[in-house]
Amino acid sequence: MEIWNRHFECMDRNELKQVQNERLRETVERVYFNVPYYRHKMQEAGLGPENINSIDDLSKLPFTIKNDLRENYPFGLFAVPMSEIVRVHASSGTTGKPTVVGYTRNDIAIWSEVMARTLTSAGATRNDFIQIAYGYGLFTGGLGLHYGGEKIGASVIPISGGNTTRQIQLMHDFGSTVLACTPSYALYLSEAIQESGINRDDLKLRVGVFGAEPWTENMRREIEEKLRIKAIDIYGLSEVIGPGVASECMEQNGLHINEDHFIPEIINPDSLEVLPEGSVGELVFTTITKEGLPLIRYRTRDLTRLSFEKCRCGRTMVRMDKCLGRSDDMLIIRGVNLFPSQVESILLEMSEIKPHYQLIVDRVNNLDTLELKVEVEEEFFLDKISQLESLRQKIQNNLENALGLSIKVTLVEPKVIERSEGKSKHVIDNRKF
Amino acid sequence: MIIHQLSVFLENKSGRLTEVLEVLGKENIRITALSVADTSEFGILRLIVSDPEKAKGLLKEQSFTVNLTEVISVIVPDEAKHYAKILRILSDLDISVEYTYAFSSGKKSVIILRCSNPDDAIKALKEHELELMKASDLYKI
């Protein structure tokens, strides 16, 4: 079994703890002296860097949430001057503003390192052809996999998302051996391949690294059967670094977290207390090597549990279960984050409608679909088909531009949308994973 | 001369039109004329009824989105050339007709028109000695 960085990935846990202690101390100093937001929060809690000596002191530190990034949009939480930032990425925020993250040259090197570990744990080497069908751009998926692929010396095909016909053709012509995309797209591809007339035997696919959205063991089996590959789960979030925070090994029994860079905790999302090993709770990360945007106790809102038991692969890094739930209302549609409150704030900006709406999420032919039903109120009801139609189109355009997702907007009669106890049910998710 | 036509927003779901008609039927509202403009997504039901204000209230109670739209009504012999004449008069004066529908009663046709400018339309048609119906007469049919 190939391991990219034995020194760290198989480190004795006592030694690892010393590494973490030292890196945590450095990070706390870095944020205390360079990020006013963190300095204030620590001072409010009566803390200085001298109070944090080891990871046992982690629970003394304040949490960071997505809203803190939003309130300090765009670069307020960066710990270095912008001249040191060589890359920015962005993902969806809870309302209109995206969540912005930044990387120094060193951070990019760290990111490439953890991605190299991710790809290696899936068995990828310099002899592989990696087809990266994650989106390239502000989203961290495409470029994250890209730098990891180059780091291990593989041949990277930066095809990005979409254009399924071309994906299949190049997969065949170039002989791709590793596939990187969302799990639902992998299923979609598997059926497109069957319909394309290209024989699966003529494809060289061997393994896939899939993430950016939740997926079950059932889906994994289906992908493995249909594509005849091994399907490896990878996990990350742009605030922590992007993909590369954790990944499964060939045992497919939990995702190893790169603890020498990101310290995980599991908390009770309501009481905020830290929970013992094995308890299901909200995953929290503290970055201990990032320079550009170090984060202290960042609440991911993902629900999972940790296991420190040594893995058969030889890695000593703690494992987390597949994430299957969230402790907030965020949706993931085709790998893209969506908060219902974003939709609401976009509708509120339009004076022609009232935000009486419902979002319906479904999965058709393995692809997530999104429909928005908007009630037509009397004062906005125009007796002209073309005007109603252009209103409908305008709502659709505004949403698609803001969310980066294609969405179908349907006008409906008032009171169609269920209200229970005066509160409208804004989201219906019909997907069953 | 201004007729108040009922306009009702309908989702493209089966049973919606039936429900509107049942609501009106219960209170014995009579329907003089009816048309449906539709897209694949939704439709607008347009009705000339015996009591438009009452009908509007009834439908609103049932949570329908309703409005009253101003239209005009012309009565002519039921030959196509007369219909064409009306439209020619209006188009010559650049009065745009958003939509129109018609029905026959005996040897006469009643033409309903939604114009961008109803007052100008009424004036133009009167000048050509065309007979415009009063609302009260139309609702009685």
Interface residues (C-beta under 8 A of the other chain):
Chain A: V376 E377 E378 F381 D383 K384 I385 L388 E389 R392 T410 L411 V412 E413 P414 K415 V416
Chain B: S7 F9 L10 E11 R16 A37 D38 T39 E41 F42 I44 R46 K60 S63 F64 T65 V66 N67 T69 E98 R114
